[in-house]
Amino acid sequence: MNDRVNELQTKYLAKNNYFAVSTSGKVYRRDTWESYGFCENLVGQADFIRWRDIISDVDCAQWSEQAENFINQLDKPEDWQRPHRFCLARYARKILEDDNFREDLVYNKDIDDEYIYRYTIISRLKETALIKKLNLLPDEEKKQLFILRDWEKEAFACEDVFYAVCGRESFYYFLYNKEIVKKDYEKYMKELEDFKRKDKLF
């Protein structure tokens, strides 16, 4: 039974051209593989099954059908395959990787100096590549960085989306020519503060 559960957890319940639903009920974009929210009617069921190790082909078929119906009702993301979106997704992934690295430093006693050095160098190289890619974006794409999307507000509880939303301040300082986006950035930060005041996470 555990093998069956593990097999399901490495797959997706449903996919279409734009989205995929994991066995935990999380919805992902298929261009950047960022979180896009949750398939609410599956989340509780999926958690229950994962912990209790109770599963059947009938359950799987029902979940897949519900997941497919859910993502088929979603519109194509307005920033689908936009270059600035890939920068945001890359930044969020890097922050998550750094978080995992810091946890390893605390809890994994087998980490040696060579591993730490190698990770640090690779992390810096990734940041350098991101800054270069960011500054090569067309001006319009740079301005698109500083628009808080409705879907981001809805998926704000997801770690990667949280980092992408809150990381725009870093993006602003990464840009060599800030004047192009200064007004957009100031407007974005004001909107973000307003959103944070209203959001229950804060």
Backbone hydrogen bonds, N-H to C=O, Kabsch-Sander energy under -0.5 kcal/mol:
donor,donor_aa,acceptor,acceptor_aa,energy
5,V,1,M,-2.0
6,N,2,N,-2.8
7,E,3,D,-2.2
8,L,4,R,-1.9
9,Q,5,V,-2.1
10,T,6,N,-0.7
10,T,7,E,-0.8
11,K,8,L,-1.5
13,L,21,V,-2.5
14,A,21,V,-1.0
16,N,19,F,-2.4
20,A,28,Y,-1.8
21,V,14,A,-2.6
22,S,20,A,-0.5
22,S,26,K,-2.7
23,T,11,K,-0.7
25,G,22,S,-1.8
27,V,37,G,-2.8
28,Y,20,A,-3.0
29,R,34,E,-2.6
30,R,18,Y,-2.3
33,W,29,R,-0.6
36,Y,27,V,-3.7
37,G,27,V,-0.7
39,C,25,G,-3.5
40,E,38,F,-1.3
42,L,39,C,-2.6
43,V,39,C,-1.1
44,G,40,E,-0.7
46,A,42,L,-3.2
47,D,43,V,-2.2
48,F,44,G,-2.1
49,I,45,Q,-2.5
50,R,46,A,-2.5
51,W,47,D,-2.1
52,R,48,F,-2.4
53,D,49,I,-1.9
54,I,49,I,-0.7
55,I,53,D,-0.5
60,C,56,S,-2.2
61,A,57,D,-2.4
62,Q,58,V,-2.3
63,W,59,D,-2.9
64,S,60,C,-2.7
65,E,61,A,-2.1
66,Q,62,Q,-2.4
67,A,63,W,-3.0
68,E,64,S,-2.6
69,N,65,E,-2.5
70,F,66,Q,-2.1
71,I,67,A,-2.4
72,N,68,E,-1.9
73,Q,69,N,-0.6
73,Q,70,F,-1.1
74,L,71,I,-1.0
80,W,77,P,-1.7
82,R,79,D,-1.9
85,R,82,R,-1.0
86,F,82,R,-1.3
87,C,83,P,-1.3
88,L,84,H,-1.9
89,A,85,R,-2.4
90,R,86,F,-2.3
91,Y,87,C,-2.2
92,A,88,L,-2.3
93,R,89,A,-2.3
94,K,90,R,-2.0
95,I,91,Y,-2.2
96,L,92,A,-2.2
97,E,93,R,-2.4
98,D,94,K,-2.4
99,D,95,I,-2.3
100,N,96,L,-2.2
101,F,97,E,-2.3
102,R,98,D,-2.5
103,E,99,D,-2.0
104,D,100,N,-2.3
105,L,101,F,-2.1
106,V,102,R,-1.4
107,Y,103,E,-2.9
108,N,104,D,-2.6
109,K,107,Y,-0.9
111,I,108,N,-1.1
116,I,112,D,-1.9
117,Y,113,D,-2.7
118,R,114,E,-2.7
119,Y,115,Y,-2.7
120,T,116,I,-2.4
121,I,117,Y,-2.3
122,I,118,R,-2.4
123,S,119,Y,-2.8
124,R,120,T,-2.1
125,L,121,I,-2.2
126,K,122,I,-2.4
127,E,123,S,-2.0
128,T,124,R,-2.5
129,A,125,L,-2.5
130,L,126,K,-2.2
131,I,127,E,-2.5
132,K,128,T,-2.1
133,K,129,A,-2.5
134,L,130,L,-2.7
135,N,131,I,-2.1
136,L,132,K,-1.0
137,L,134,L,-1.0
142,K,138,P,-2.1
143,K,139,D,-2.0
144,Q,140,E,-1.7
145,L,141,E,-1.0
145,L,142,K,-0.6
146,F,143,K,-1.4
147,I,144,Q,-1.0
149,R,147,I,-0.8
153,K,149,R,-1.6
154,E,150,D,-1.9
155,A,151,W,-1.8
156,F,153,K,-0.9
158,C,155,A,-2.0
162,F,158,C,-2.7
163,Y,159,E,-2.4
164,A,160,D,-2.0
165,V,161,V,-2.6
166,C,162,F,-2.7
167,G,163,Y,-1.6
168,R,165,V,-0.8
169,E,166,C,-0.7
171,F,167,G,-1.8
172,Y,168,R,-2.2
173,Y,169,E,-1.4
174,F,170,S,-1.6
175,L,171,F,-1.3
178,K,176,Y,-0.9
181,V,178,K,-1.0
182,K,178,K,-0.9
185,Y,181,V,-3.2
186,E,182,K,-2.5
187,K,183,K,-2.2
188,Y,184,D,-2.4
189,M,185,Y,-2.7
190,K,186,E,-1.7
191,E,187,K,-2.3
192,L,188,Y,-2.8
193,E,189,M,-2.2
194,D,190,K,-2.2
195,F,191,E,-2.4
196,K,192,L,-2.7
197,R,193,E,-1.9
198,K,194,D,-1.2
199,D,195,F,-2.0
202,F,199,D,-1.6
